[in-house]
Amino acid sequence: MESIDVLGICGSVRAGSLNRALLLAAQELARAPFQVEVWAGNAEVPRVDAAMGRPFPPVVAALRDRVAAADVLLLVTPELNRSIPGNMKDIVDWLGILAPPRPLADKPVVLMSASPNRFGGAFAQLQLADLLRRSGAEVLSDLDVAVGYAHRHVDDHGVLVGESPRHEIAELWQRVLTRVQSHRQVVPA
């Protein structure tokens, strides 16, 4: 089977982020045919400003092109006051601007989150899913992962070591594979 290109983006720029640990675990646990790239430019994304106009800032233009090229987008968001943080909102807003290429148009998106609370960032995921759908993305909301009490599952080195969330991520990849394969069979190449 041909490879499935996944671009993973973390909405946290904080050192020691639980969500960064979750994204790195997702990258580690992905097996062929998945190729998961972790995008490192989130701290460079400027606030959305309509006055900036076009051309897009270079980091935004590169991100839009990279998302458009990916088969699947994996967004890992923290939760702040039961909402998505500003950095993640800016990333999605830049991707949602209706200018070619339309990177979110029909793009399969998988959501993950980790939080010290028991809900694991589920409120942020709901808000993010709504924002993405309004931008034309196909949010695979039945394939999300929300890790509650995440601080109990991440070691002092920022590695997700909890058996339960690692198992959930491994199962997630199998479900994503099934979804992508069925989509590729329906849509002619």
C-alpha positions as CSV (number, residue, x, y, z in Angstrom):
1,M,0.0,0.0,0.0
2,E,1.2,3.5,-0.7
3,S,2.2,5.6,2.2
4,I,-0.2,7.9,4.0
5,D,1.3,11.3,4.7
6,V,0.3,12.8,8.1
7,L,1.2,16.2,9.3
8,G,1.0,16.6,13.0
9,I,0.7,20.0,14.7
10,C,0.7,20.8,18.4
11,G,-1.1,23.8,19.6
12,S,1.2,24.3,22.6
13,V,4.5,26.1,22.5
14,R,5.2,25.5,26.2
15,A,8.2,23.5,27.3
16,G,7.1,20.3,28.9
17,S,3.8,20.3,27.1
18,L,1.6,17.3,27.8
19,N,0.2,17.7,24.3
20,R,3.6,17.7,22.7
21,A,4.3,14.4,24.5
22,L,1.0,13.1,23.0
23,L,2.0,14.2,19.5
24,L,5.4,12.6,19.8
25,A,3.9,9.4,21.0
26,A,1.5,9.4,18.1
27,Q,4.5,9.8,15.7
28,E,6.4,7.0,17.5
29,L,3.4,4.6,17.5
30,A,2.5,5.2,13.8
31,R,3.4,2.2,11.7
32,A,3.6,1.8,7.9
33,P,2.0,3.0,5.8
34,F,1.9,6.1,7.9
35,Q,4.6,8.7,7.6
36,V,4.1,11.3,10.4
37,E,5.9,14.6,10.3
38,V,5.7,16.8,13.4
39,W,5.5,20.4,12.3
40,A,7.9,22.6,14.3
41,G,6.8,26.1,13.2
42,N,3.9,26.7,15.5
43,A,5.8,29.3,17.7
44,E,6.5,31.3,14.5
45,V,2.9,31.7,13.4
46,P,1.8,35.3,13.7
47,R,-1.6,36.4,15.0
48,V,-4.1,36.6,12.2
49,D,-4.4,40.2,11.0
50,A,-6.6,41.0,8.0
51,A,-4.3,44.0,7.4
52,M,-1.5,41.7,6.5
53,G,-3.3,40.7,3.3
54,R,-1.5,38.6,0.8
55,P,1.0,37.3,0.1
56,F,0.8,35.3,3.3
57,P,3.7,35.6,5.7
58,P,6.3,33.0,4.7
59,V,5.7,30.6,7.6
60,V,1.9,30.7,6.9
61,A,2.4,30.1,3.1
62,A,4.6,27.2,3.8
63,L,2.2,25.7,6.4
64,R,-0.8,26.1,4.0
65,D,1.2,24.3,1.2
66,R,2.3,21.5,3.6
67,V,-1.2,20.9,4.9
68,A,-2.6,20.9,1.4
69,A,-0.1,18.2,0.4
70,A,-0.8,16.0,3.5
71,D,-3.2,13.1,3.3
72,V,-4.3,13.5,6.9
73,L,-3.9,16.4,9.4
74,L,-3.4,15.5,13.1
75,L,-4.1,18.4,15.4
76,V,-3.2,18.1,19.1
77,T,-4.7,20.8,21.1
78,P,-4.3,21.9,24.7
79,E,-7.4,23.2,26.5
80,L,-7.4,26.6,28.1
81,N,-10.5,27.7,30.0
82,R,-12.4,24.9,28.2
83,S,-11.4,26.4,24.9
84,I,-8.6,26.1,22.3
85,P,-5.6,28.4,23.0
86,G,-4.8,31.4,20.8
87,N,-1.9,29.7,19.0
88,M,-4.1,26.8,17.7
89,K,-6.9,29.3,16.8
90,D,-4.4,31.3,14.7
91,I,-3.1,28.2,13.0
92,V,-6.6,27.1,12.0
93,D,-7.7,30.6,11.0
94,W,-4.7,31.0,8.7
95,L,-5.5,27.6,7.2
96,G,-9.2,28.5,6.8
97,I,-8.6,31.6,4.6
98,L,-10.3,31.0,1.3
99,A,-7.3,31.4,-1.0
100,P,-5.6,28.7,-3.2
101,P,-4.6,26.3,-2.1
102,R,-7.6,25.7,0.2
103,P,-5.7,23.4,2.6
104,L,-8.6,22.4,4.7
105,A,-11.1,21.7,1.9
106,D,-12.2,18.1,2.5
107,K,-9.0,17.4,4.4
108,P,-9.4,14.5,6.9
109,V,-8.5,15.8,10.4
110,V,-7.8,13.7,13.5
111,L,-8.0,15.5,16.9
112,M,-6.1,14.6,20.0
113,S,-5.7,16.4,23.4
114,A,-4.2,15.9,26.8
115,S,-5.1,17.7,30.0
116,P,-4.5,17.4,33.7
117,N,-8.3,17.4,34.1
118,R,-10.4,14.3,33.8
119,F,-12.0,15.3,30.5
120,G,-8.6,15.3,28.7
121,G,-9.3,18.5,26.6
122,A,-12.6,17.3,25.2
123,F,-14.2,20.8,25.4
124,A,-11.3,22.2,23.3
125,Q,-11.7,19.4,20.8
126,L,-15.4,20.2,20.4
127,Q,-14.7,23.8,19.7
128,L,-11.8,23.0,17.4
129,A,-13.9,20.5,15.4
130,D,-16.6,23.1,14.9
131,L,-14.0,25.6,13.7
132,L,-12.5,23.1,11.3
133,R,-15.8,22.1,9.8
134,R,-16.7,25.7,9.1
135,S,-13.4,25.8,7.1
136,G,-14.3,22.8,5.0
137,A,-12.4,20.1,6.8
138,E,-13.6,16.5,7.3
139,V,-13.2,16.1,11.0
140,L,-13.0,12.4,11.9
141,S,-14.6,13.0,15.3
142,D,-15.2,9.4,15.9
143,L,-11.4,8.9,15.8
144,D,-10.3,11.4,18.5
145,V,-8.2,10.8,21.5
146,A,-8.6,12.7,24.8
147,V,-6.1,11.8,27.6
148,G,-7.4,12.9,31.0
149,Y,-5.1,13.2,34.0
150,A,-2.4,13.4,31.4
151,H,0.3,14.5,33.9
152,R,0.0,10.9,35.4
153,H,0.9,9.4,32.0
154,V,3.9,11.6,31.1
155,D,7.4,11.1,32.7
156,D,9.9,13.7,33.7
157,H,11.5,13.7,30.3
158,G,8.2,14.6,28.5
159,V,7.5,11.1,27.2
160,L,4.0,9.6,27.2
161,V,4.5,6.4,29.1
162,G,1.0,5.5,30.2
163,E,0.0,2.2,28.8
164,S,-3.7,3.1,28.4
165,P,-3.2,6.2,26.3
166,R,-0.4,4.5,24.2
167,H,-2.8,1.7,23.5
168,E,-5.5,4.1,22.5
169,I,-3.2,5.9,20.1
170,A,-2.1,2.6,18.5
171,E,-5.8,1.7,18.0
172,L,-6.4,5.2,16.6
173,W,-3.9,4.6,13.8
174,Q,-5.7,1.3,12.9
175,R,-9.0,3.1,12.7
176,V,-7.5,6.0,10.6
177,L,-6.0,3.4,8.2
178,T,-9.4,1.7,7.8
179,R,-11.0,5.1,7.1
180,V,-8.4,6.2,4.6
181,Q,-8.4,2.9,2.8
182,S,-12.2,3.0,2.4
183,H,-12.1,6.6,1.2
184,R,-9.4,5.7,-1.4
185,Q,-11.6,2.9,-2.7
186,V,-14.6,5.2,-3.1
187,V,-12.7,8.1,-4.7
188,P,-11.0,7.3,-8.0
189,A,-7.4,8.4,-8.2
